[in-house]
Amino acid sequence: MATGLEVYGSDGRLLVNMTMSISQHQGDVVTNATGGAITLPDIPAGKRRFYIVVPLVDTQQWKGKKPGVTISGNTLSWQYQHSTWFGQFSANCRIYYGYY
């Protein structure tokens, strides 16, 4: 049984306790529709990084392309790879990052 904070749903189901891995947002970056990289802050020992890419423009269904993102050590980098055929374009995006 966990000690400390525990949160239960109305159905009695445990939703959160202090031993669960809950995500922690550390920051975000706007891509300006070009490739790039930033240095991330350190994370606590035993935690894992995550990122979420959110378009800031209308992607016009399949034409607007989000960047590919990689994290290596404390570096988050993103790169756009697509053709310009049929009006494809690099979509300006915000990349949220953190750890859990």
PyMOL commands that place a pseudoatom at each C-alpha (Angstrom):
pseudoatom trace, name=CA, resn=MET, resi=1, chain=A, elem=C, hetatm=0, pos=[0.000, 0.000, 0.000]
pseudoatom trace, name=CA, resn=ALA, resi=2, chain=A, elem=C, hetatm=0, pos=[1.334, 3.420, -0.972]
pseudoatom trace, name=CA, resn=THR, resi=3, chain=A, elem=C, hetatm=0, pos=[1.779, 6.160, 1.598]
pseudoatom trace, name=CA, resn=GLY, resi=4, chain=A, elem=C, hetatm=0, pos=[1.185, 9.855, 0.993]
pseudoatom trace, name=CA, resn=LEU, resi=5, chain=A, elem=C, hetatm=0, pos=[-1.147, 11.250, -1.653]
pseudoatom trace, name=CA, resn=GLU, resi=6, chain=A, elem=C, hetatm=0, pos=[-3.660, 8.875, -3.239]
pseudoatom trace, name=CA, resn=VAL, resi=7, chain=A, elem=C, hetatm=0, pos=[-6.401, 9.978, -5.651]
pseudoatom trace, name=CA, resn=TYR, resi=8, chain=A, elem=C, hetatm=0, pos=[-9.424, 7.776, -6.390]
pseudoatom trace, name=CA, resn=GLY, resi=9, chain=A, elem=C, hetatm=0, pos=[-12.087, 8.066, -9.092]
pseudoatom trace, name=CA, resn=SER, resi=10, chain=A, elem=C, hetatm=0, pos=[-15.789, 8.195, -8.271]
pseudoatom trace, name=CA, resn=ASP, resi=11, chain=A, elem=C, hetatm=0, pos=[-15.922, 4.442, -8.987]
pseudoatom trace, name=CA, resn=GLY, resi=12, chain=A, elem=C, hetatm=0, pos=[-13.317, 3.747, -6.286]
pseudoatom trace, name=CA, resn=ARG, resi=13, chain=A, elem=C, hetatm=0, pos=[-10.524, 3.062, -8.787]
pseudoatom trace, name=CA, resn=LEU, resi=14, chain=A, elem=C, hetatm=0, pos=[-7.035, 4.303, -7.806]
pseudoatom trace, name=CA, resn=LEU, resi=15, chain=A, elem=C, hetatm=0, pos=[-6.002, 7.032, -10.268]
pseudoatom trace, name=CA, resn=VAL, resi=16, chain=A, elem=C, hetatm=0, pos=[-2.783, 8.414, -8.744]
pseudoatom trace, name=CA, resn=ASN, resi=17, chain=A, elem=C, hetatm=0, pos=[-0.469, 7.569, -5.876]
pseudoatom trace, name=CA, resn=MET, resi=18, chain=A, elem=C, hetatm=0, pos=[2.986, 8.745, -4.914]
pseudoatom trace, name=CA, resn=THR, resi=19, chain=A, elem=C, hetatm=0, pos=[4.740, 5.663, -6.346]
pseudoatom trace, name=CA, resn=MET, resi=20, chain=A, elem=C, hetatm=0, pos=[3.408, 6.138, -9.915]
pseudoatom trace, name=CA, resn=SER, resi=21, chain=A, elem=C, hetatm=0, pos=[5.479, 7.658, -12.698]
pseudoatom trace, name=CA, resn=ILE, resi=22, chain=A, elem=C, hetatm=0, pos=[3.649, 10.883, -13.503]
pseudoatom trace, name=CA, resn=SER, resi=23, chain=A, elem=C, hetatm=0, pos=[4.914, 13.066, -16.337]
pseudoatom trace, name=CA, resn=GLN, resi=24, chain=A, elem=C, hetatm=0, pos=[6.688, 16.329, -15.581]
pseudoatom trace, name=CA, resn=HIS, resi=25, chain=A, elem=C, hetatm=0, pos=[6.681, 19.043, -18.256]
pseudoatom trace, name=CA, resn=GLN, resi=26, chain=A, elem=C, hetatm=0, pos=[10.078, 20.760, -18.532]
pseudoatom trace, name=CA, resn=GLY, resi=27, chain=A, elem=C, hetatm=0, pos=[9.563, 23.114, -21.458]
pseudoatom trace, name=CA, resn=ASP, resi=28, chain=A, elem=C, hetatm=0, pos=[8.759, 23.556, -25.116]
pseudoatom trace, name=CA, resn=VAL, resi=29, chain=A, elem=C, hetatm=0, pos=[10.258, 24.892, -28.320]
pseudoatom trace, name=CA, resn=VAL, resi=30, chain=A, elem=C, hetatm=0, pos=[8.697, 26.290, -31.507]
pseudoatom trace, name=CA, resn=THR, resi=31, chain=A, elem=C, hetatm=0, pos=[10.280, 24.896, -34.679]
pseudoatom trace, name=CA, resn=ASN, resi=32, chain=A, elem=C, hetatm=0, pos=[9.566, 27.881, -36.978]
pseudoatom trace, name=CA, resn=ALA, resi=33, chain=A, elem=C, hetatm=0, pos=[9.139, 25.256, -39.745]
pseudoatom trace, name=CA, resn=THR, resi=34, chain=A, elem=C, hetatm=0, pos=[12.907, 24.609, -39.888]
pseudoatom trace, name=CA, resn=GLY, resi=35, chain=A, elem=C, hetatm=0, pos=[15.173, 21.935, -38.417]
pseudoatom trace, name=CA, resn=GLY, resi=36, chain=A, elem=C, hetatm=0, pos=[17.070, 22.634, -35.223]
pseudoatom trace, name=CA, resn=ALA, resi=37, chain=A, elem=C, hetatm=0, pos=[18.238, 21.438, -31.833]
pseudoatom trace, name=CA, resn=ILE, resi=38, chain=A, elem=C, hetatm=0, pos=[18.246, 22.550, -28.207]
pseudoatom trace, name=CA, resn=THR, resi=39, chain=A, elem=C, hetatm=0, pos=[19.982, 21.443, -25.028]
pseudoatom trace, name=CA, resn=LEU, resi=40, chain=A, elem=C, hetatm=0, pos=[17.590, 19.985, -22.469]
pseudoatom trace, name=CA, resn=PRO, resi=41, chain=A, elem=C, hetatm=0, pos=[17.830, 20.344, -18.696]
pseudoatom trace, name=CA, resn=ASP, resi=42, chain=A, elem=C, hetatm=0, pos=[18.950, 17.310, -16.720]
pseudoatom trace, name=CA, resn=ILE, resi=43, chain=A, elem=C, hetatm=0, pos=[16.354, 14.852, -15.455]
pseudoatom trace, name=CA, resn=PRO, resi=44, chain=A, elem=C, hetatm=0, pos=[16.286, 12.942, -12.151]
pseudoatom trace, name=CA, resn=ALA, resi=45, chain=A, elem=C, hetatm=0, pos=[18.014, 9.564, -12.026]
pseudoatom trace, name=CA, resn=GLY, resi=46, chain=A, elem=C, hetatm=0, pos=[15.817, 6.679, -13.174]
pseudoatom trace, name=CA, resn=LYS, resi=47, chain=A, elem=C, hetatm=0, pos=[13.434, 8.862, -15.195]
pseudoatom trace, name=CA, resn=ARG, resi=48, chain=A, elem=C, hetatm=0, pos=[12.800, 8.747, -18.970]
pseudoatom trace, name=CA, resn=ARG, resi=49, chain=A, elem=C, hetatm=0, pos=[12.341, 11.634, -21.393]
pseudoatom trace, name=CA, resn=PHE, resi=50, chain=A, elem=C, hetatm=0, pos=[9.299, 12.206, -23.604]
pseudoatom trace, name=CA, resn=TYR, resi=51, chain=A, elem=C, hetatm=0, pos=[8.237, 14.679, -26.272]
pseudoatom trace, name=CA, resn=ILE, resi=52, chain=A, elem=C, hetatm=0, pos=[4.976, 15.623, -27.985]
pseudoatom trace, name=CA, resn=VAL, resi=53, chain=A, elem=C, hetatm=0, pos=[4.771, 17.421, -31.357]
pseudoatom trace, name=CA, resn=VAL, resi=54, chain=A, elem=C, hetatm=0, pos=[1.777, 19.737, -31.859]
pseudoatom trace, name=CA, resn=PRO, resi=55, chain=A, elem=C, hetatm=0, pos=[1.191, 21.578, -35.173]
pseudoatom trace, name=CA, resn=LEU, resi=56, chain=A, elem=C, hetatm=0, pos=[0.608, 25.327, -34.821]
pseudoatom trace, name=CA, resn=VAL, resi=57, chain=A, elem=C, hetatm=0, pos=[-0.842, 25.684, -38.327]
pseudoatom trace, name=CA, resn=ASP, resi=58, chain=A, elem=C, hetatm=0, pos=[-3.524, 24.017, -40.394]
pseudoatom trace, name=CA, resn=THR, resi=59, chain=A, elem=C, hetatm=0, pos=[-1.759, 20.958, -41.822]
pseudoatom trace, name=CA, resn=GLN, resi=60, chain=A, elem=C, hetatm=0, pos=[-4.306, 20.782, -44.640]
pseudoatom trace, name=CA, resn=GLN, resi=61, chain=A, elem=C, hetatm=0, pos=[-4.883, 17.081, -43.943]
pseudoatom trace, name=CA, resn=TRP, resi=62, chain=A, elem=C, hetatm=0, pos=[-1.774, 15.389, -45.354]
pseudoatom trace, name=CA, resn=LYS, resi=63, chain=A, elem=C, hetatm=0, pos=[0.177, 18.322, -46.872]
pseudoatom trace, name=CA, resn=GLY, resi=64, chain=A, elem=C, hetatm=0, pos=[1.661, 19.856, -43.724]
pseudoatom trace, name=CA, resn=LYS, resi=65, chain=A, elem=C, hetatm=0, pos=[4.469, 17.657, -42.397]
pseudoatom trace, name=CA, resn=LYS, resi=66, chain=A, elem=C, hetatm=0, pos=[5.588, 17.539, -38.765]
pseudoatom trace, name=CA, resn=PRO, resi=67, chain=A, elem=C, hetatm=0, pos=[9.295, 17.116, -38.020]
pseudoatom trace, name=CA, resn=GLY, resi=68, chain=A, elem=C, hetatm=0, pos=[10.991, 13.919, -36.973]
pseudoatom trace, name=CA, resn=VAL, resi=69, chain=A, elem=C, hetatm=0, pos=[12.323, 14.301, -33.424]
pseudoatom trace, name=CA, resn=THR, resi=70, chain=A, elem=C, hetatm=0, pos=[15.220, 12.565, -31.682]
pseudoatom trace, name=CA, resn=ILE, resi=71, chain=A, elem=C, hetatm=0, pos=[16.606, 12.827, -28.174]
pseudoatom trace, name=CA, resn=SER, resi=72, chain=A, elem=C, hetatm=0, pos=[20.216, 11.881, -27.573]
pseudoatom trace, name=CA, resn=GLY, resi=73, chain=A, elem=C, hetatm=0, pos=[21.543, 12.553, -24.093]
pseudoatom trace, name=CA, resn=ASN, resi=74, chain=A, elem=C, hetatm=0, pos=[20.529, 16.121, -23.271]
pseudoatom trace, name=CA, resn=THR, resi=75, chain=A, elem=C, hetatm=0, pos=[19.989, 17.169, -26.900]
pseudoatom trace, name=CA, resn=LEU, resi=76, chain=A, elem=C, hetatm=0, pos=[16.565, 17.326, -28.535]
pseudoatom trace, name=CA, resn=SER, resi=77, chain=A, elem=C, hetatm=0, pos=[16.770, 17.740, -32.308]
pseudoatom trace, name=CA, resn=TRP, resi=78, chain=A, elem=C, hetatm=0, pos=[14.176, 17.877, -35.067]
pseudoatom trace, name=CA, resn=GLN, resi=79, chain=A, elem=C, hetatm=0, pos=[14.363, 17.665, -38.825]
pseudoatom trace, name=CA, resn=TYR, resi=80, chain=A, elem=C, hetatm=0, pos=[11.818, 17.988, -41.615]
pseudoatom trace, name=CA, resn=GLN, resi=81, chain=A, elem=C, hetatm=0, pos=[11.980, 15.462, -44.452]
pseudoatom trace, name=CA, resn=HIS, resi=82, chain=A, elem=C, hetatm=0, pos=[9.432, 15.587, -47.230]
pseudoatom trace, name=CA, resn=SER, resi=83, chain=A, elem=C, hetatm=0, pos=[9.118, 16.419, -50.880]
pseudoatom trace, name=CA, resn=THR, resi=84, chain=A, elem=C, hetatm=0, pos=[7.520, 19.617, -52.107]
pseudoatom trace, name=CA, resn=TRP, resi=85, chain=A, elem=C, hetatm=0, pos=[5.369, 17.658, -54.557]
pseudoatom trace, name=CA, resn=PHE, resi=86, chain=A, elem=C, hetatm=0, pos=[1.652, 18.276, -54.381]
pseudoatom trace, name=CA, resn=GLY, resi=87, chain=A, elem=C, hetatm=0, pos=[2.088, 21.267, -52.072]
pseudoatom trace, name=CA, resn=GLN, resi=88, chain=A, elem=C, hetatm=0, pos=[3.693, 19.504, -49.101]
pseudoatom trace, name=CA, resn=PHE, resi=89, chain=A, elem=C, hetatm=0, pos=[5.222, 21.933, -46.594]
pseudoatom trace, name=CA, resn=SER, resi=90, chain=A, elem=C, hetatm=0, pos=[7.010, 22.009, -43.229]
pseudoatom trace, name=CA, resn=ALA, resi=91, chain=A, elem=C, hetatm=0, pos=[4.379, 22.735, -40.591]
pseudoatom trace, name=CA, resn=ASN, resi=92, chain=A, elem=C, hetatm=0, pos=[5.385, 25.119, -37.823]
pseudoatom trace, name=CA, resn=CYS, resi=93, chain=A, elem=C, hetatm=0, pos=[5.096, 23.068, -34.616]
pseudoatom trace, name=CA, resn=ARG, resi=94, chain=A, elem=C, hetatm=0, pos=[5.606, 23.277, -30.883]
pseudoatom trace, name=CA, resn=ILE, resi=95, chain=A, elem=C, hetatm=0, pos=[7.544, 20.422, -29.286]
pseudoatom trace, name=CA, resn=TYR, resi=96, chain=A, elem=C, hetatm=0, pos=[6.748, 19.862, -25.595]
pseudoatom trace, name=CA, resn=TYR, resi=97, chain=A, elem=C, hetatm=0, pos=[9.311, 17.864, -23.607]
pseudoatom trace, name=CA, resn=GLY, resi=98, chain=A, elem=C, hetatm=0, pos=[9.743, 16.498, -20.129]
pseudoatom trace, name=CA, resn=TYR, resi=99, chain=A, elem=C, hetatm=0, pos=[10.197, 13.266, -18.209]
pseudoatom trace, name=CA, resn=TYR, resi=100, chain=A, elem=C, hetatm=0, pos=[8.232, 10.557, -16.422]
for i in range(1, 100): cmd.bond("trace and resi %d" % i, "trace and resi %d" % (i + 1))
show_as sticks, trace
zoom trace
